[in-house]
């Protein structure tokens, strides 16, 4: 019996190191993403880890102790100096892997663990924010090209996905996040060429923004319209074409409940300064419903206008405006559309999405669709709404078109005219 016990104890000693090795968490890679207001470091892990994180000064650094952990054999162990990061150091302290992020200033860290998704396994995410930021940058204001006191309409362009979220991936490895950013920049250039229009990019780099952060940025720019760009994917590689979405009624209802739950914030962000804090539940709900209904109606208008122009570039997946509960469309006060540029899962469309010529055509078509929308629904105090003409005896549509250097067709579209018959005293708007 004693010999048996000695043998078992000996075998335990032999296998113990292998058990320790099997139980440890491996850090398989490290990645860095730089956003305008933070720097994100992501550590890829073989499984969840117990960790302790703290900040030190002189010099500024963030220390992360990972329990029962070690670097994997194929792991990249260095970081380029980007954002707030100067470099990465590491050392083993028994079964603890100590990671040190050297920073170029005092930062405020936030960290959390993420589970696996279709692109990555387990991850430890560390977001670094400047602890004592300088004065906030003023939001850019725009002046009309006409210089007559009118403001430009502002279009917020949201390039979907970004950073560690690549979005859909085509068969050739094309990542959705890169395509959406490329088209977003081209679309911004096209919009900025239009008189009376100004584009702002919600994401202008390879970094991730939460969906509600994207809406908030559009609101900070006082955007008149929010356009989110994506590239669709489907298990059938033959499916193709562009699509345009707006918020569904069900999605609007669920969002309204969230807004009403924090009604004290509605006065400044929505409703034109009309506070709901002193209104009863029924009245507050009705006022918000009216705001949402007008926004969704405007969204449907601009979506249809965009579809009409996209038809000139390529196949449309569905000829009508689609409705869905996308979180990124849930702004009750800003008309919002989501454009699926094409199916990245379709090999032919993946090739097109990588084509500069195709991207240019898509950007021009979308910009024209947005311009047509603003001609029909000009926001107050903008150049689109600024010029009008009161019909006098003898005025004709063709004559007015020649006088204002436009076309009869554009005058009819801008003013929703069903014929070229004009009435004395009628006021019509003149498109740019």
Number of C-alpha atoms within 10 A of each C-alpha: 6 7 8 9 10 11 12 12 11 11 11 12 11 11 10 11 11 10 11 11 14 10 12 18 21 24 26 19 19 19 17 21 19 20 16 10 10 17 21 24 20 20 17 22 26 17 17 17 19 11 16 12 16 12 15 13 11 7 11 15 22 23 17 19 20 22 18 19 24 21 19 15 10 9 13 13 16 13 16 11 14 14 18 20 22 16 16 18 13 17 13 14 12 10 14 17 22 21 18 20 20 19 21 16 18 21 23 15 18 12 14 10 16 16 12 14 9 7 11 13 15 18 23 20 19 20 18 23 18 15 11 10 10 7 6 6 6 8 9 9 11 14 17 17 15 12 10 11 13 19 23 25 26 24 26 28 27 28 28 30 25 23 19 18 18 18 22 21 18 21 12 11 10 19 20 27 26 20 22 27 25 19 25 29 20 20 24 21 17 20 24 18 13 16 16 24 26 23 24 23 21 25 24 17 18 19 21 21 18 12 16 14 13 24 23 15 17 25 19 13 19 18 21 19 24 25 27 23 23 29 27 23 20 13 8 9 16 12 16 25 21 23 26 27 23 28 27 16 15 12 17 22 14 12 18 18 13 10 17 17 11 11 20 14 14 19 14 11 18 20 17 11 10 12 17 22 15 10 12 9 12 8 12 16 18 11 15 21 16 13 17 25 16 15 20 26 13 20 26 23 21 29 28 21 20 25 22 18 19 25 16 12 15 17 14 20 17 13 15 15 19 17 17 15 18 16 15 22 28 26 25 24 21 25 26 28 30 25 21 22 28 25 28 33 24 22 16 14 23 24 14 16 24 16 13 13 11 17 22 15 19 24 24 21 23 25 25 20 20 23 25 21 21 24 21 21 16 20 17 12 13 21 28 27 19 18 12 12 13 12 17 13 9 9 14 16 18 14 13 17 17 12 10 13 12 15 16 17 14 18 23 18 15 21 16 11 14 8 9 12 9 17 13 11 11 10 14 18 19 23 26 17
